[in-house]
Amino acid sequence: MITVPVSLGDRSYDVLVGAGARHRLLEVLPHGVQRAAVVTQENVGVPVDPGVEHRTFLMDEGEDAKCMETVEELCRGFARWGLTRADVVVAVGGGVVTDTAGFAAAVYHRGVPVVHVSTTLLGQVDAAIGGKTGVNLPEGKNLVGAYWQPAAVLCDTEVLATLPPREYASGCGEMAKYHFLGGDGLEDLPIDERVARCVEIKAEVVASDEREGGRRAILNYGHTLAHALETAGRYDLRHGEAVAVGLVFAARLARRLGRIGDDEVERHYRVVRGYGLPDRLPAEAAPGALLELMARDKKALRGLTFALDGNEGVTVVHGIDAGDVMAVLKEMQSE
């Protein structure tokens, strides 16, 4: 078992990575907890035993369940059961579950502890780590949420073998991002070490900028276009697949702006293709609509904003000209 600390002062916690990590749940519950509200989805199919009195609360399936209505349903269920601040929420599932249950835990009684048992590759390398919780609105992804650090995260690599191939590939899209954030050589590591290395990179960034005042936004590398593709709702792309397209787009935009050269763009293609992920826009993509959605991104405080590669690695760049963005979108669409 690999233990990765997330160092945040009195909000610090450990991420346990390895086969069978879910069986360590009782060990990581906050001291003195009497009851656990286990939030999951029926199709997750990963039973856990908190070792204390518990009740299971089921969410609906799919990304559509990541919404305010689900948060209300969960909180009302907690209230009917009598959950208190002395108890704990245990989120068992992928990013939809940990994001939604984490937000419910953050707002119920103005905050109850939460432990994440992450069951997908995407969740283990990203969604379950770092304390970002939230739900979607029709106008965009993750527009309502809170920073609420978990008490612990369990990344059980044993359950990854049960994932449908496309769900696993989606996690690879998020993993591909870390190749450009200090994860050189990731492809040579066994899965436990690969997940742990991604967690280490994210933990270091989060510890330096917990509430995304600056540097943490680099963790959104490839995500600005990805979120626009997802919000558009008309393309058959999982989150990690959209991120893969977004990584290639970000590299090409960085080249157009003179930040990187052809070799670095080719490296992005090589990494994305190495995971068997898409590297081009859907043929039916509408560049104008995607540009409008990207302008709504939470990071766009000073004009169009992207995390882009450059001489100093990936950094956040504000005020990018819309013409440059459109040009790259049209180039990718025409290929």
Order of alpha helices (4+ residues) and beta strands (2+ residues): beta-beta-alpha-beta-beta-alpha-beta-alpha-beta-beta-beta-beta-alpha-alpha-alpha-alpha-alpha-alpha-beta-beta-alpha
